[in-house]
Amino acid sequence: MPFTMKYLALLVSLVLLAGCASSPRYDTSHASANHDSRIQFVVVHYTSASLERSLQLLTHGEVSSHYLIGDDKGATIYKLMDENLRAWHAGESEWQGRTWLNSSSIGIEIVNPGYKDTPTGRLWYPYSEDQIQSLIALLKDISKRYAINPHSIIGHSDIAPLRKLDPGPLFPWKRLAAEGLGVWPNEQAVARLQPRFENQLPAIGWYQSQLARLGYSTPQTGELDVATRHVIAAFQMHFRPTRFDGTPDAQTAALLQVLNQTK
């Protein structure tokens, strides 16, 4: 090899060694115990669209979710993205003081038309047994892996009560709670408390503080304003789906007190 080539090869070797010498050295022997998972909540939605349309919207539209449960036989679970990525499913939202829940939640969409308005009132569409079975299996898996608190399995209407209604009044929250996947009030305790509140309803400020304590973003005005009615209606749709008119009545008060006593 000519001298010039030898010199050039030596120079390249020295440059490479210098580069290696300047690379940072990582020591991973001191792992911190002070951390938790990004994933703190699971938010359930309905799609208001067919399976084909839902897949299109959630994979190529402006919204997304981690999972989609189909309406086919067996209710296929579609994994649409890695759980460590942030899906765009919650939007402006709040629960238990945490805002913009896209950053701290897993989103699960279920293929369901939602509702239609008819001359005799609003008609809500039920979920199939296959869909509920698939959802229960998925929620159990997620809850186990991330140690999700049952209070942190919620609906879109819970975290955005002024603008969302999903997953709607036919969603089986009571059944999920029986599986440890959510919470449900002790109905005997509610029945015992309700007569006390019928004698004297609490002030509106009490309802507002109890809703906020449970997790809902609620005005603390002491007045039954439009926003407060929306929050009460969202709470009722979750825990008393037979009547969710936003009226702060005795049964609603009993439900709130029982739920907050068992947190």
C-alpha positions in Angstrom: 0.0 0.0 0.0 1.5 3.4 -0.9 2.4 5.7 1.9 -0.4 8.1 1.1 -3.0 5.4 1.4 -1.5 4.1 4.6 -1.5 7.6 6.0 -5.2 8.1 5.0 -6.2 4.8 6.5 -4.5 5.7 9.8 -6.1 9.1 9.9 -9.6 7.5 9.4 -9.0 5.0 12.2 -7.9 7.8 14.5 -11.1 9.8 13.7 -13.3 6.8 14.3 -11.6 6.1 17.7 -12.0 9.7 18.7 -15.7 9.6 17.8 -16.1 6.5 20.0 -14.2 8.0 22.8 -16.5 11.1 22.8 -19.8 9.0 22.9 -21.6 9.2 26.3 -21.5 6.2 28.6 -24.8 5.0 30.1 -25.0 3.4 33.5 -28.4 1.7 34.0 -27.6 0.1 37.4 -29.5 2.8 39.4 -33.2 2.4 38.4 -35.6 4.8 40.1 -38.6 3.4 41.9 -40.5 6.7 41.6 -42.7 6.4 38.6 -46.0 5.1 37.4 -47.6 4.3 34.0 -48.7 7.0 31.6 -52.0 5.1 31.4 -54.3 6.1 34.3 -57.7 5.9 32.7 -59.8 3.9 30.2 -62.4 5.8 28.2 -65.3 4.0 26.5 -67.0 5.4 23.4 -69.5 4.5 20.7 -68.7 5.3 17.1 -72.1 6.4 15.7 -71.0 4.7 12.5 -70.8 1.3 10.8 -67.8 -0.9 11.2 -66.4 0.0 7.8 -66.9 3.7 8.4 -65.5 3.5 11.9 -62.3 1.8 10.7 -61.9 4.5 8.1 -62.4 7.4 10.5 -60.2 5.9 13.2 -57.3 5.1 11.0 -57.4 7.9 8.4 -59.5 10.6 9.9 -58.9 13.3 12.5 -59.7 11.0 15.5 -58.3 7.8 16.7 -58.4 5.2 19.4 -56.4 2.3 20.7 -59.1 -0.3 20.2 -62.3 -0.8 18.2 -64.8 -3.5 19.0 -66.8 -4.5 16.0 -70.4 -5.5 15.6 -69.7 -8.8 13.8 -70.3 -12.2 15.2 -67.8 -12.6 18.0 -67.2 -8.9 18.1 -63.7 -8.7 16.8 -61.3 -6.5 18.8 -59.2 -4.3 16.4 -56.0 -3.0 17.9 -55.4 0.3 16.0 -52.3 1.5 17.7 -49.7 0.8 20.4 -51.0 1.6 23.9 -48.0 3.8 24.6 -49.0 6.2 21.8 -51.4 8.9 22.4 -54.7 8.5 20.6 -57.0 11.4 19.8 -60.3 10.1 21.3 -61.0 12.3 24.4 -60.5 15.9 23.2 -61.1 18.6 25.7 -61.8 16.5 28.9 -61.4 16.2 32.6 -61.7 13.6 35.3 -60.5 13.6 38.9 -58.7 16.9 38.2 -56.7 15.5 35.3 -57.3 17.4 32.0 -56.9 16.5 28.3 -57.1 12.8 29.0 -55.7 11.8 25.6 -52.3 11.9 27.3 -53.2 9.6 30.2 -55.8 7.2 28.8 -56.6 4.2 26.6 -59.5 4.8 24.2 -61.9 2.0 23.3 -64.5 2.6 20.6 -67.5 0.3 20.1 -69.4 0.1 16.8 -72.9 1.3 17.7 -75.2 3.8 16.0 -75.8 5.7 19.2 -79.3 7.0 18.8 -81.9 8.5 16.5 -84.6 11.0 17.2 -88.1 9.9 16.4 -91.6 11.6 16.7 -92.1 9.6 20.0 -88.7 10.5 21.5 -85.0 9.5 21.3 -84.3 5.8 20.4 -81.0 4.4 21.8 -79.4 1.4 20.2 -78.3 -1.5 22.4 -74.9 -3.3 22.5 -74.7 -6.9 21.5 -73.8 -9.6 24.0 -70.7 -10.4 21.9 -69.6 -6.8 22.1 -70.0 -6.8 25.9 -68.1 -10.0 26.3 -65.2 -8.7 24.1 -65.2 -5.5 26.1 -65.0 -7.3 29.4 -62.1 -9.4 28.2 -60.3 -6.4 26.9 -60.9 -4.3 30.0 -59.7 -7.1 32.3 -56.5 -7.4 30.3 -55.8 -3.6 30.4 -56.8 -3.2 34.0 -54.4 -6.1 35.1 -51.5 -4.8 33.1 -51.8 -1.2 34.3 -53.5 -1.6 37.7 -56.4 0.6 36.6 -58.6 1.8 39.5 -62.2 0.8 38.8 -63.1 4.5 39.3 -60.9 5.3 36.3 -62.9 3.2 33.8 -65.3 5.9 32.5 -67.3 7.0 29.5 -66.8 9.9 27.1 -69.9 11.6 28.6 -68.3 11.5 32.0 -65.1 13.3 31.0 -66.9 15.7 28.5 -70.5 16.1 29.8 -71.1 19.4 28.0 -70.6 17.9 24.6 -70.7 14.1 24.6 -73.4 11.4 25.2 -71.5 8.2 24.5 -71.5 5.4 25.5 -75.2 6.2 26.3 -77.8 5.0 28.7 -77.9 1.4 27.4 -74.3 0.8 28.2 -74.1 -1.8 31.0 -72.1 0.0 33.7 -73.7 -2.1 36.4 -72.6 -5.4 34.8 -69.1 -4.1 34.2 -68.9 -3.1 37.9 -69.9 -6.6 38.9 -66.7 -7.7 37.1 -64.6 -5.2 38.9 -64.5 -2.9 35.8 -66.0 0.2 37.2 -68.1 1.2 40.2 -71.8 1.0 41.0 -73.6 2.2 44.1 -75.0 -0.2 46.7 -78.7 0.0 45.9 -79.9 -0.9 49.4 -77.8 2.0 50.8 -79.3 4.3 48.2 -82.8 3.2 49.1 -82.1 3.9 52.8 -80.7 7.3 52.2 -83.3 8.6 49.6 -86.1 9.3 52.1 -83.8 11.6 54.1 -83.1 13.7 51.0 -86.8 13.7 50.0 -87.5 15.5 53.3 -84.9 18.1 52.5 -82.9 18.4 49.3 -79.4 19.6 49.6 -78.3 23.0 48.2 -77.0 23.1 44.6 -73.5 23.7 45.9 -73.7 20.4 47.7 -74.4 18.6 44.4 -71.6 20.4 42.7 -69.1 19.5 45.3 -70.2 15.9 45.4 -69.9 15.6 41.6 -66.5 17.1 41.7 -65.4 14.8 44.5 -66.5 11.8 42.4 -64.4 13.0 39.4 -66.7 15.2 37.3 -65.5 18.6 36.1 -68.3 20.7 37.7 -68.9 24.5 38.2 -68.8 25.5 41.9 -71.2 28.4 41.5 -73.9 27.3 43.9 -76.4 27.8 41.1 -78.2 25.3 38.9 -76.7 26.7 35.7 -76.7 25.0 32.3 -73.3 23.4 32.8 -74.3 21.9 36.1 -77.4 20.4 34.6 -75.3 18.8 31.9 -73.0 17.3 34.5 -75.9 16.0 36.6 -77.5 14.5 33.5 -74.2 12.7 32.6 -73.9 11.4 36.1 -77.5 10.1 36.0 -77.0 8.5 32.6 -74.1 6.5 34.0 -75.6 5.6 37.4 -79.4 6.0 36.8 -79.9 5.4 33.1 -83.7 5.2 33.4 -84.0 9.0 33.9 -81.2 11.5 33.2 -83.0 14.8 33.0 -80.4 16.8 34.9 -82.7 17.5 37.8 -81.0 17.4 41.2 -83.5 15.2 43.0 -83.4 13.0 46.1 -82.3 9.8 44.4 -79.5 11.6 42.7 -78.3 13.0 46.0 -78.5 9.5 47.6 -76.5 8.0 44.7 -73.8 10.6 45.0 -73.4 10.2 48.7 -73.2 6.4 48.6 -70.7 6.5 45.8 -68.5 9.0 47.5 -68.6 7.1 50.8 -67.3 4.0 49.1 -64.4 5.7 47.2 
